[in-house]
């Protein structure tokens, strides 16, 4: 069982709707508190198992978790790609787990990938928890592709 | 009771070259919010709701009439675990739409009659259709270890019906939403003319409307 950064997780959960909070808590419990695994599960979840769906178009998932994580890193670490979106966070440029920050970050990434911000919001909030818990400066200095 | 033509709608996407029907949705709030299955709108951007051509389900729906009027919609909420999405109008609309209240399968006994309203075969025609079936079983279905209340409804569903409204006349409430049909997803399947024979059964899965209520 992984030790959770409780304070930051609580902050992230407080930005979510009640039904989302309950699901994330349940997923953390059944996945040994592995936040990244839970974020990945939430991004790819497709409803009940053993159920064939009868609707939808031909579009396929065009944002994979590792790419999403990389885009969050670009947003957080000051990549020029997201300069204009970060300017919307006028009052503070500090990375934080607030509804405003999550909304702007999710919308910025969604726009780049032709997606809807609502679909990314919960996942982005989970990706940000370990980033904030180790410290943004430390995280941005890590030389990792994902 | 409001007309079902003003509660149940066809959901589609504007592809740039035309409107592609995706599935069914239904009104769940007086401000125009619509519930549908998440997989119906997953990865789609330019969502629309087809406006009804008639306000009377007893009138003849012209299957040759290809004209349509649509209202742009945006995603308001998503529950990917239970395959539910809530859409809202992208533009300001009249805020006094009349709908039915949301209940759950808790209030309906097995063998009670249910009415399913949707758009079967919506890729080929847009006919709002009412089907009558019984509640066959109350079941818990799992998605990534989370179990949710569903019903087995004893009828065969087909493409276009995901997101259909499940109405219980005995309590005059919306009690669920159609999300698909049972078919084992392990071990692969044989396709015959694009159809998986294992889908052709009367074990339609519907998620409880209580989860929709939680999202509003």
Boltz contact constraints between the chains, C-beta under 6 A:
constraints:
  - contact:
      token1: [A, 19]
      token2: [B, 214]
      max_distance: 6.0
  - contact:
      token1: [A, 23]
      token2: [B, 81]
      max_distance: 6.0
  - contact:
      token1: [A, 26]
      token2: [B, 146]
      max_distance: 6.0
  - contact:
      token1: [A, 30]
      token2: [B, 145]
      max_distance: 6.0
  - contact:
      token1: [A, 41]
      token2: [B, 144]
      max_distance: 6.0
  - contact:
      token1: [A, 45]
      token2: [B, 80]
      max_distance: 6.0
  - contact:
      token1: [A, 45]
      token2: [B, 81]
      max_distance: 6.0
  - contact:
      token1: [A, 45]
      token2: [B, 144]
      max_distance: 6.0
  - contact:
      token1: [A, 47]
      token2: [B, 83]
      max_distance: 6.0
  - contact:
      token1: [A, 47]
      token2: [B, 143]
      max_distance: 6.0
  - contact:
      token1: [A, 47]
      token2: [B, 179]
      max_distance: 6.0
  - contact:
      token1: [A, 48]
      token2: [B, 141]
      max_distance: 6.0
  - contact:
      token1: [A, 48]
      token2: [B, 143]
      max_distance: 6.0
  - contact:
      token1: [A, 49]
      token2: [B, 142]
      max_distance: 6.0
  - contact:
      token1: [A, 50]
      token2: [B, 182]
      max_distance: 6.0
  - contact:
      token1: [A, 50]
      token2: [B, 184]
      max_distance: 6.0
  - contact:
      token1: [A, 50]
      token2: [B, 185]
      max_distance: 6.0
  - contact:
      token1: [A, 51]
      token2: [B, 180]
      max_distance: 6.0
  - contact:
      token1: [A, 51]
      token2: [B, 205]
      max_distance: 6.0
  - contact:
      token1: [A, 52]
      token2: [B, 180]
      max_distance: 6.0
  - contact:
      token1: [A, 52]
      token2: [B, 181]
      max_distance: 6.0
  - contact:
      token1: [A, 52]
      token2: [B, 183]
      max_distance: 6.0
  - contact:
      token1: [A, 52]
      token2: [B, 199]
      max_distance: 6.0
  - contact:
      token1: [A, 53]
      token2: [B, 39]
      max_distance: 6.0
  - contact:
      token1: [A, 53]
      token2: [B, 162]
      max_distance: 6.0
  - contact:
      token1: [A, 53]
      token2: [B, 180]
      max_distance: 6.0
  - contact:
      token1: [A, 54]
      token2: [B, 157]
      max_distance: 6.0
  - contact:
      token1: [A, 54]
      token2: [B, 159]
      max_distance: 6.0
  - contact:
      token1: [A, 54]
      token2: [B, 161]
      max_distance: 6.0
  - contact:
      token1: [A, 54]
      token2: [B, 162]
      max_distance: 6.0
  - contact:
      token1: [A, 54]
      token2: [B, 180]
      max_distance: 6.0
  - contact:
      token1: [A, 55]
      token2: [B, 22]
      max_distance: 6.0
  - contact:
      token1: [A, 55]
      token2: [B, 23]
      max_distance: 6.0
  - contact:
      token1: [A, 55]
      token2: [B, 37]
      max_distance: 6.0
  - contact:
      token1: [A, 55]
      token2: [B, 40]
      max_distance: 6.0
  - contact:
      token1: [A, 55]
      token2: [B, 162]
      max_distance: 6.0
  - contact:
      token1: [A, 55]
      token2: [B, 163]
      max_distance: 6.0
  - contact:
      token1: [A, 56]
      token2: [B, 22]
      max_distance: 6.0
  - contact:
      token1: [A, 56]
      token2: [B, 39]
      max_distance: 6.0
  - contact:
      token1: [A, 56]
      token2: [B, 40]
      max_distance: 6.0
  - contact:
      token1: [A, 57]
      token2: [B, 13]
      max_distance: 6.0
  - contact:
      token1: [A, 57]
      token2: [B, 20]
      max_distance: 6.0
  - contact:
      token1: [A, 57]
      token2: [B, 22]
      max_distance: 6.0
  - contact:
      token1: [A, 57]
      token2: [B, 44]
      max_distance: 6.0
  - contact:
      token1: [A, 59]
      token2: [B, 43]
      max_distance: 6.0
  - contact:
      token1: [A, 59]
      token2: [B, 44]
      max_distance: 6.0
  - contact:
      token1: [A, 116]
      token2: [B, 75]
      max_distance: 6.0
  - contact:
      token1: [A, 118]
      token2: [B, 75]
      max_distance: 6.0
  - contact:
      token1: [A, 118]
      token2: [B, 78]
      max_distance: 6.0
  - contact:
      token1: [A, 119]
      token2: [B, 78]
      max_distance: 6.0
